Amino acid sequence: MNSKEPAHQALKEAPDGNGTAAMDPRQSARNLLQREAITLEQLWIKYWAEGGNATPVELDAYVHDALEPHEFELTLIAWAMEGMQGS
C-alpha cells in the first residue's frame, strides 16, 4: 500500500436516502484508487479472498460504475474495503 494516505482515511459515506448515511464501497474504492492509497490488484486480491469471483477488469468496471454489480458483489467489495483498513 502506498503511504500517501491510509485506506481508512479515504472512506467516504454516501447518503442512503433515508436521512442516514451508508457506506458506498464503490465510491470509497474510487477515492482510494485515485489517491493511490491502494492499487486495483490489492483491492481485487482482498475482494477475491472474501469470495468474489469477478475478474480484475469486472471489479474495475464495478468500482467505476461501468457495470452494475449484484447486491452481494457490493457486500464483497465492502468487506474487501474493510480488510484494506487494517493494511
N, CA, C and O atoms as a GROMACS GRO file, in nm:
protein
  348
    1MET      N    1   0.084  -0.118   0.000
    1MET     CA    2   0.000   0.000   0.000
    1MET      C    3   0.088   0.123   0.000
    1MET      O    4   0.192   0.127   0.066
    2ASN      N    5   0.048   0.220  -0.072
    2ASN     CA    6   0.118   0.347  -0.080
    2ASN      C    7   0.100   0.422   0.051
    2ASN      O    8  -0.009   0.421   0.108
    3SER      N    9   0.203   0.486   0.098
    3SER     CA   10   0.195   0.557   0.225
    3SER      C   11   0.137   0.697   0.212
    3SER      O   12   0.138   0.773   0.309
    4LYS      N   13   0.087   0.734   0.096
    4LYS     CA   14   0.030   0.867   0.076
    4LYS      C   15  -0.087   0.892   0.169
    4LYS      O   16  -0.101   1.002   0.222
    5GLU      N   17  -0.171   0.793   0.189
    5GLU     CA   18  -0.287   0.809   0.275
    5GLU      C   19  -0.335   0.673   0.320
    5GLU      O   20  -0.355   0.584   0.237
    6PRO      N   21  -0.354   0.653   0.450
    6PRO     CA   22  -0.408   0.525   0.496
    6PRO      C   23  -0.547   0.504   0.438
    6PRO      O   24  -0.623   0.598   0.419
    7ALA      N   25  -0.579   0.378   0.411
    7ALA     CA   26  -0.707   0.345   0.348
    7ALA      C   27  -0.824   0.395   0.429
    7ALA      O   28  -0.922   0.445   0.372
    8HIS      N   29  -0.818   0.384   0.561
    8HIS     CA   30  -0.934   0.422   0.641
    8HIS      C   31  -0.962   0.572   0.637
    8HIS      O   32  -1.074   0.613   0.666
    9GLN      N   33  -0.866   0.654   0.601
    9GLN     CA   34  -0.889   0.798   0.593
    9GLN      C   35  -0.963   0.838   0.466
    9GLN      O   36  -1.020   0.947   0.460
   10ALA      N   37  -0.963   0.754   0.366
   10ALA     CA   38  -1.027   0.789   0.239
   10ALA      C   39  -1.169   0.736   0.228
   10ALA      O   40  -1.238   0.766   0.131
   11LEU      N   41  -1.215   0.658   0.325
   11LEU     CA   42  -1.350   0.606   0.319
   11LEU      C   43  -1.449   0.720   0.331
   11LEU      O   44  -1.436   0.807   0.416
   12LYS      N   45  -1.548   0.719   0.245
   12LYS     CA   46  -1.649   0.825   0.242
   12LYS      C   47  -1.786   0.764   0.266
   12LYS      O   48  -1.811   0.649   0.230
   13GLU      N   49  -1.874   0.841   0.326
   13GLU     CA   50  -2.010   0.797   0.346
   13GLU      C   51  -2.099   0.862   0.241
   13GLU      O   52  -2.079   0.976   0.201
   14ALA      N   53  -2.198   0.785   0.198
   14ALA     CA   54  -2.293   0.835   0.099
   14ALA      C   55  -2.433   0.828   0.159
   14ALA      O   56  -2.468   0.728   0.222
   15PRO      N   57  -2.513   0.932   0.143
   15PRO     CA   58  -2.649   0.928   0.196
   15PRO      C   59  -2.727   0.815   0.132
   15PRO      O   60  -2.714   0.790   0.012
   16ASP      N   61  -2.808   0.747   0.211
   16ASP     CA   62  -2.886   0.636   0.158
   16ASP      C   63  -3.030   0.674   0.126
   16ASP      O   64  -3.111   0.588   0.093
   17GLY      N   65  -3.063   0.802   0.136
   17GLY     CA   66  -3.197   0.848   0.103
   17GLY      C   67  -3.294   0.842   0.218
   17GLY      O   68  -3.408   0.888   0.206
   18ASN      N   69  -3.253   0.786   0.331
   18ASN     CA   70  -3.341   0.774   0.446
   18ASN      C   71  -3.298   0.864   0.561
   18ASN      O   72  -3.339   0.844   0.675
   19GLY      N   73  -3.216   0.963   0.532
   19GLY     CA   74  -3.168   1.052   0.637
   19GLY      C   75  -3.051   0.996   0.715
   19GLY      O   76  -3.003   1.060   0.809
   20THR      N   77  -3.005   0.878   0.678
   20THR     CA   78  -2.890   0.818   0.743
   20THR      C   79  -2.780   0.804   0.640
   20THR      O   80  -2.803   0.825   0.521
   21ALA      N   81  -2.662   0.769   0.684
   21ALA     CA   82  -2.550   0.753   0.592
   21ALA      C   83  -2.514   0.605   0.583
   21ALA      O   84  -2.509   0.535   0.684
   22ALA      N   85  -2.488   0.560   0.464
   22ALA     CA   86  -2.445   0.423   0.440
   22ALA      C   87  -2.315   0.429   0.360
   22ALA      O   88  -2.298   0.516   0.275
   23MET      N   89  -2.227   0.337   0.386
   23MET     CA   90  -2.101   0.335   0.313
   23MET      C   91  -2.126   0.289   0.169
   23MET      O   92  -2.198   0.192   0.146
   24ASP      N   93  -2.069   0.358   0.075
   24ASP     CA   94  -2.073   0.317  -0.065
   24ASP      C   95  -1.935   0.263  -0.097
   24ASP      O   96  -1.842   0.341  -0.119
   25PRO      N   97  -1.919   0.131  -0.102
   25PRO     CA   98  -1.786   0.074  -0.122
   25PRO      C   99  -1.725   0.112  -0.256
   25PRO      O  100  -1.602   0.120  -0.268
   26ARG      N  101  -1.808   0.136  -0.357
   26ARG     CA  102  -1.754   0.176  -0.487
   26ARG      C  103  -1.692   0.315  -0.481
   26ARG      O  104  -1.583   0.337  -0.534
   27GLN      N  105  -1.760   0.408  -0.416
   27GLN     CA  106  -1.706   0.543  -0.402
   27GLN      C  107  -1.578   0.541  -0.319
   27GLN      O  108  -1.480   0.607  -0.353
   28SER      N  109  -1.580   0.465  -0.212
   28SER     CA  110  -1.461   0.454  -0.127
   28SER      C  111  -1.344   0.396  -0.206
   28SER      O  112  -1.231   0.444  -0.196
   29ALA      N  113  -1.372   0.292  -0.283
   29ALA     CA  114  -1.266   0.230  -0.364
   29ALA      C  115  -1.213   0.328  -0.467
   29ALA      O  116  -1.092   0.338  -0.487
   30ARG      N  117  -1.303   0.401  -0.535
   30ARG     CA  118  -1.259   0.502  -0.632
   30ARG      C  119  -1.169   0.605  -0.566
   30ARG      O  120  -1.065   0.642  -0.621
   31ASN      N  121  -1.209   0.652  -0.447
   31ASN     CA  122  -1.128   0.751  -0.376
   31ASN      C  123  -0.989   0.697  -0.347
   31ASN      O  124  -0.889   0.766  -0.368
   32LEU      N  125  -0.982   0.575  -0.298
   32LEU     CA  126  -0.853   0.515  -0.265
   32LEU      C  127  -0.768   0.495  -0.389
   32LEU      O  128  -0.647   0.520  -0.386
   33LEU      N  129  -0.829   0.449  -0.496
   33LEU     CA  130  -0.755   0.428  -0.620
   33LEU      C  131  -0.704   0.561  -0.676
   33LEU      O  132  -0.590   0.570  -0.721
   34GLN      N  133  -0.788   0.664  -0.674
   34GLN     CA  134  -0.747   0.795  -0.726
   34GLN      C  135  -0.634   0.855  -0.643
   34GLN      O  136  -0.547   0.924  -0.697
   35ARG      N  137  -0.636   0.831  -0.515
   35ARG     CA  138  -0.531   0.884  -0.426
   35ARG      C  139  -0.408   0.794  -0.420
   35ARG      O  140  -0.312   0.822  -0.349
   36GLU      N  141  -0.414   0.685  -0.496
   36GLU     CA  142  -0.306   0.587  -0.500
   36GLU      C  143  -0.276   0.529  -0.362
   36GLU      O  144  -0.162   0.491  -0.334
   37ALA      N  145  -0.378   0.523  -0.276
   37ALA     CA  146  -0.364   0.462  -0.145
   37ALA      C  147  -0.369   0.309  -0.157
   37ALA      O  148  -0.314   0.238  -0.073
   38ILE      N  149  -0.435   0.260  -0.263
   38ILE     CA  150  -0.438   0.118  -0.295
   38ILE      C  151  -0.426   0.103  -0.446
   38ILE      O  152  -0.443   0.199  -0.521
   39THR      N  153  -0.396  -0.019  -0.488
   39THR     CA  154  -0.398  -0.050  -0.631
   39THR      C  155  -0.519  -0.138  -0.658
   39THR      O  156  -0.575  -0.198  -0.567
   40LEU      N  157  -0.558  -0.145  -0.783
   40LEU     CA  158  -0.668  -0.233  -0.821
   40LEU      C  159  -0.633  -0.377  -0.786
   40LEU      O  160  -0.718  -0.453  -0.742
   41GLU      N  161  -0.508  -0.414  -0.807
   41GLU     CA  162  -0.466  -0.551  -0.775
   41GLU      C  163  -0.482  -0.581  -0.626
   41GLU      O  164  -0.530  -0.688  -0.589
   42GLN      N  165  -0.444  -0.487  -0.540
   42GLN     CA  166  -0.462  -0.508  -0.395
   42GLN      C  167  -0.609  -0.523  -0.360
   42GLN      O  168  -0.646  -0.611  -0.282
   43LEU      N  169  -0.693  -0.437  -0.417
   43LEU     CA  170  -0.836  -0.445  -0.391
   43LEU      C  171  -0.892  -0.577  -0.443
   43LEU      O  172  -0.970  -0.642  -0.373
   44TRP      N  173  -0.853  -0.617  -0.562
   44TRP     CA  174  -0.906  -0.741  -0.620
   44TRP      C  175  -0.866  -0.861  -0.535
   44TRP      O  176  -0.947  -0.951  -0.514
   45ILE      N  177  -0.743  -0.864  -0.486
   45ILE     CA  178  -0.698  -0.976  -0.402
   45ILE      C  179  -0.784  -0.986  -0.276
   45ILE      O  180  -0.827  -1.095  -0.238
   46LYS      N  181  -0.809  -0.872  -0.211
   46LYS     CA  182  -0.894  -0.872  -0.091
   46LYS      C  183  -1.036  -0.915  -0.126
   46LYS      O  184  -1.097  -0.994  -0.055
   47TYR      N  185  -1.088  -0.863  -0.237
   47TYR     CA  186  -1.222  -0.898  -0.284
   47TYR      C  187  -1.231  -1.047  -0.314
   47TYR      O  188  -1.327  -1.113  -0.274
   48TRP      N  189  -1.133  -1.100  -0.383
   48TRP     CA  190  -1.131  -1.242  -0.418
   48TRP      C  191  -1.122  -1.328  -0.293
   48TRP      O  192  -1.188  -1.432  -0.284
   49ALA      N  193  -1.042  -1.285  -0.195
   49ALA     CA  194  -1.028  -1.359  -0.069
   49ALA      C  195  -1.161  -1.363   0.008
   49ALA      O  196  -1.185  -1.455   0.086
   50GLU      N  197  -1.245  -1.263  -0.013
   50GLU     CA  198  -1.376  -1.260   0.053
   50GLU      C  199  -1.479  -1.347  -0.019
   50GLU      O  200  -1.590  -1.366   0.031
   51GLY      N  201  -1.442  -1.400  -0.136
   51GLY     CA  202  -1.532  -1.488  -0.209
   51GLY      C  203  -1.579  -1.432  -0.342
   51GLY      O  204  -1.662  -1.493  -0.409
   52GLY      N  205  -1.526  -1.317  -0.380
   52GLY     CA  206  -1.565  -1.258  -0.508
   52GLY      C  207  -1.515  -1.341  -0.624
   52GLY      O  208  -1.410  -1.404  -0.616
   53ASN      N  209  -1.591  -1.342  -0.732
   53ASN     CA  210  -1.549  -1.420  -0.849
   53ASN      C  211  -1.538  -1.337  -0.976
   53ASN      O  212  -1.520  -1.391  -1.085
   54ALA      N  213  -1.551  -1.205  -0.962
   54ALA     CA  214  -1.533  -1.118  -1.079
   54ALA      C  215  -1.384  -1.109  -1.112
   54ALA      O  216  -1.299  -1.121  -1.025
   55THR      N  217  -1.356  -1.088  -1.239
   55THR     CA  218  -1.218  -1.068  -1.280
   55THR      C  219  -1.173  -0.928  -1.237
   55THR      O  220  -1.257  -0.844  -1.202
   56PRO      N  221  -1.043  -0.901  -1.238
   56PRO     CA  222  -0.998  -0.766  -1.206
   56PRO      C  223  -1.062  -0.660  -1.297
   56PRO      O  224  -1.093  -0.550  -1.252
   57VAL      N  225  -1.082  -0.693  -1.424
   57VAL     CA  226  -1.144  -0.598  -1.517
   57VAL      C  227  -1.290  -0.572  -1.477
   57VAL      O  228  -1.336  -0.458  -1.480
   58GLU      N  229  -1.362  -0.677  -1.440
   58GLU     CA  230  -1.501  -0.660  -1.396
   58GLU      C  231  -1.508  -0.580  -1.267
   58GLU      O  232  -1.594  -0.494  -1.252
   59LEU      N  233  -1.417  -0.608  -1.174
   59LEU     CA  234  -1.415  -0.532  -1.048
   59LEU      C  235  -1.389  -0.384  -1.077
   59LEU      O  236  -1.454  -0.298  -1.018
   60ASP      N  237  -1.297  -0.356  -1.165
   60ASP     CA  238  -1.269  -0.218  -1.204
   60ASP      C  239  -1.395  -0.153  -1.261
   60ASP      O  240  -1.425  -0.038  -1.231
   61ALA      N  241  -1.468  -0.227  -1.343
   61ALA     CA  242  -1.593  -0.175  -1.401
   61ALA      C  243  -1.698  -0.153  -1.293
   61ALA      O  244  -1.772  -0.055  -1.299
   62TYR      N  245  -1.705  -0.241  -1.194
   62TYR     CA  246  -1.798  -0.222  -1.083
   62TYR      C  247  -1.764  -0.093  -1.008
   62TYR      O  248  -1.851  -0.010  -0.981
   63VAL      N  249  -1.637  -0.078  -0.976
   63VAL     CA  250  -1.591   0.037  -0.897
   63VAL      C  251  -1.618   0.168  -0.970
   63VAL      O  252  -1.650   0.269  -0.907
   64HIS      N  253  -1.605   0.167  -1.101
   64HIS     CA  254  -1.622   0.290  -1.179
   64HIS      C  255  -1.761   0.300  -1.244
   64HIS      O  256  -1.781   0.378  -1.337
   65ASP      N  257  -1.856   0.221  -1.193
   65ASP     CA  258  -1.996   0.227  -1.237
   65ASP      C  259  -2.016   0.198  -1.385
   65ASP      O  260  -2.115   0.242  -1.444
   66ALA      N  261  -1.924   0.124  -1.445
   66ALA     CA  262  -1.942   0.084  -1.585
   66ALA      C  263  -2.026  -0.043  -1.594
   66ALA      O  264  -2.091  -0.067  -1.697
   67LEU      N  265  -2.026  -0.123  -1.489
   67LEU     CA  266  -2.111  -0.241  -1.477
   67LEU      C  267  -2.185  -0.231  -1.344
   67LEU      O  268  -2.129  -0.185  -1.245
   68GLU      N  269  -2.308  -0.275  -1.342
   68GLU     CA  270  -2.385  -0.274  -1.219
   68GLU      C  271  -2.369  -0.411  -1.151
   68GLU      O  272  -2.416  -0.512  -1.204
   69PRO      N  273  -2.303  -0.414  -1.036
   69PRO     CA  274  -2.282  -0.542  -0.968
   69PRO      C  275  -2.409  -0.589  -0.898
   69PRO      O  276  -2.497  -0.511  -0.865
   70HIS      N  277  -2.416  -0.720  -0.878
   70HIS     CA  278  -2.521  -0.779  -0.797
   70HIS      C  279  -2.503  -0.727  -0.655
   70HIS      O  280  -2.391  -0.692  -0.615
   71GLU      N  281  -2.608  -0.720  -0.579
   71GLU     CA  282  -2.602  -0.666  -0.443
   71GLU      C  283  -2.496  -0.737  -0.357
   71GLU      O  284  -2.426  -0.673  -0.279
   72PHE      N  285  -2.483  -0.869  -0.373
   72PHE     CA  286  -2.384  -0.941  -0.293
   72PHE      C  287  -2.242  -0.901  -0.333
   72PHE      O  288  -2.152  -0.901  -0.249
   73GLU      N  289  -2.221  -0.867  -0.459
   73GLU     CA  290  -2.089  -0.820  -0.502
   73GLU      C  291  -2.054  -0.691  -0.429
   73GLU      O  292  -1.938  -0.670  -0.392
   74LEU      N  293  -2.152  -0.604  -0.408
   74LEU     CA  294  -2.128  -0.482  -0.332
   74LEU      C  295  -2.088  -0.515  -0.188
   74LEU      O  296  -2.002  -0.449  -0.130
   75THR      N  297  -2.151  -0.616  -0.132
   75THR     CA  298  -2.115  -0.660   0.003
   75THR      C  299  -1.971  -0.708   0.005
   75THR      O  300  -1.895  -0.675   0.097
   76LEU      N  301  -1.932  -0.786  -0.095
   76LEU     CA  302  -1.794  -0.836  -0.101
   76LEU      C  303  -1.694  -0.721  -0.118
   76LEU      O  304  -1.587  -0.723  -0.058
   77ILE      N  305  -1.730  -0.622  -0.198
   77ILE     CA  306  -1.643  -0.505  -0.215
   77ILE      C  307  -1.631  -0.432  -0.081
   77ILE      O  308  -1.523  -0.388  -0.043
   78ALA      N  309  -1.743  -0.418  -0.010
   78ALA     CA  310  -1.740  -0.352   0.121
   78ALA      C  311  -1.650  -0.429   0.217
   78ALA      O  312  -1.571  -0.369   0.290
   79TRP      N  313  -1.662  -0.562   0.219
   79TRP     CA  314  -1.576  -0.643   0.307
   79TRP      C  315  -1.430  -0.627   0.268
   79TRP      O  316  -1.343  -0.620   0.355
   80ALA      N  317  -1.403  -0.622   0.140
   80ALA     CA  318  -1.264  -0.604   0.094
   80ALA      C  319  -1.212  -0.468   0.140
   80ALA      O  320  -1.097  -0.457   0.183
   81MET      N  321  -1.297  -0.365   0.130
   81MET     CA  322  -1.256  -0.233   0.174
   81MET      C  323  -1.228  -0.230   0.324
   81MET      O  324  -1.133  -0.166   0.369
   82GLU      N  325  -1.310  -0.301   0.400
   82GLU     CA  326  -1.287  -0.311   0.544
   82GLU      C  327  -1.152  -0.379   0.570
   82GLU      O  328  -1.078  -0.340   0.661
   83GLY      N  329  -1.122  -0.482   0.489
   83GLY     CA  330  -0.994  -0.551   0.503
   83GLY      C  331  -0.877  -0.461   0.470
   83GLY      O  332  -0.767  -0.481   0.522
   84MET      N  333  -0.898  -0.363   0.384
   84MET     CA  334  -0.791  -0.271   0.346
   84MET      C  335  -0.762  -0.173   0.459
   84MET      O  336  -0.651  -0.120   0.467
   85GLN      N  337  -0.859  -0.149   0.547
   85GLN     CA  338  -0.839  -0.053   0.654
   85GLN      C  339  -0.726  -0.094   0.749
   85GLN      O  340  -0.654  -0.010   0.801
   86GLY      N  341  -0.713  -0.224   0.771
   86GLY     CA  342  -0.610  -0.271   0.863
   86GLY      C  343  -0.473  -0.281   0.797
   86GLY      O  344  -0.374  -0.306   0.865
   87SER      N  345  -0.467  -0.261   0.667
   87SER     CA  346  -0.341  -0.274   0.594
   87SER      C  347  -0.253  -0.153   0.612
   87SER      O  348  -0.143  -0.148   0.557
   0.00000   0.00000   0.00000
